[in-house]
Amino acid sequence: MNAKKKDDFQVDTGGVSALLNGLSDRFGEEDRRHRTDAVTTADRHNGTTADSRDTRSKYTLLLDQDDALSLDELAIQMRRRTGRRVEKSEILRTLIRLAETNPPVFAALTKAFDRPPAQ
């Protein structure tokens, strides 16, 4: 039996996208053309923002204080060298690619795992 309860209700959201599109269009193209990452309000409502198109996977990385400090220092060194902010995740992705494509880097990584763990 599929009888409705007294406190059941339905909400019609058919006009929400039109309303959001209207708000986005209100500011015109002149505001968006200066930003390559500009996303309209309607895009955010529809779940098509830049973040939702991102194909990367999220991982949690547990680092001790020394490793966390080393990663921070590496990011600072890369920023000084490149003149731009280098994300820590970018450093880790680059190291993964280097280990995959560069035999000496892969050998050094393998050798590091051959050592007994530090106590």
C-alpha positions in Angstrom: 0.0 0.0 0.0 1.4 3.4 -1.0 -0.8 5.8 1.0 0.6 9.2 1.8 1.1 10.2 5.4 -0.4 13.4 6.6 3.1 15.0 7.0 4.4 14.0 3.5 5.0 16.8 1.1 6.6 17.5 -2.3 8.7 20.4 -3.3 8.7 21.5 -7.0 12.2 22.7 -7.9 11.5 23.1 -11.6 12.2 26.9 -11.5 15.4 26.8 -9.6 17.7 26.3 -12.6 15.9 29.1 -14.5 16.3 31.4 -11.4 20.0 30.6 -11.0 20.6 31.1 -14.8 18.9 34.4 -14.5 21.2 35.4 -11.6 24.3 34.2 -13.5 23.3 36.2 -16.6 22.7 39.3 -14.6 26.4 40.0 -14.4 27.1 39.5 -18.1 30.0 38.0 -19.9 32.3 41.0 -19.2 32.8 39.7 -15.6 33.6 36.1 -16.7 35.9 36.7 -19.6 38.7 37.8 -17.3 38.7 34.6 -15.3 39.4 31.2 -16.9 38.0 29.4 -13.9 34.8 31.4 -13.7 31.8 29.2 -12.9 28.2 30.3 -13.1 25.8 29.9 -10.2 23.8 27.5 -12.4 26.9 25.4 -12.9 27.4 25.1 -9.2 23.7 24.2 -8.7 23.9 21.5 -11.4 27.1 20.0 -10.0 29.2 20.9 -13.0 31.8 23.1 -11.3 35.5 22.6 -11.9 35.8 20.5 -8.8 33.2 18.0 -10.0 35.1 17.6 -13.3 38.3 16.8 -11.4 39.4 13.2 -12.1 42.0 13.1 -9.3 41.5 10.8 -6.3 41.7 12.0 -2.7 44.1 10.3 -0.3 44.9 10.9 3.3 48.6 11.0 4.0 49.9 10.4 7.5 53.3 12.0 8.0 55.3 12.3 11.1 56.6 15.7 12.1 59.9 15.3 10.3 58.4 14.2 7.1 55.7 16.9 7.2 58.4 19.5 7.7 60.5 18.1 4.9 57.5 18.2 2.5 56.8 21.8 3.6 60.5 22.8 3.0 60.5 21.1 -0.3 57.4 23.1 -1.4 59.1 26.3 -0.2 62.3 25.4 -2.2 60.2 24.7 -5.3 58.4 28.0 -4.9 61.7 29.9 -4.7 63.1 28.0 -7.7 60.0 28.3 -10.0 58.7 31.6 -8.8 55.2 30.1 -8.3 53.3 28.3 -5.6 53.9 24.6 -5.8 51.3 22.4 -4.1 52.4 19.5 -2.0 50.1 17.2 -3.9 51.9 18.4 -7.2 55.2 17.4 -5.6 53.9 14.0 -4.7 52.3 13.4 -8.1 55.6 14.4 -9.8 57.6 12.1 -7.6 55.2 9.2 -8.5 55.7 9.9 -12.2 59.5 10.1 -11.8 59.5 6.8 -10.1 57.4 5.3 -12.9 59.4 6.7 -15.8 62.9 7.1 -14.4 64.8 3.8 -13.7 67.4 5.5 -11.3 64.6 7.1 -9.3 62.7 3.7 -9.1 65.9 2.0 -8.1 66.5 4.5 -5.3 62.9 4.0 -4.1 63.3 0.3 -4.1 66.6 0.5 -2.2 64.9 2.7 0.4 62.3 -0.1 1.0 65.0 -2.8 1.2 66.4 -1.2 4.3 65.2 -2.3 7.7 62.6 0.1 9.2 64.0 2.8 11.4 63.3 2.3 15.1 
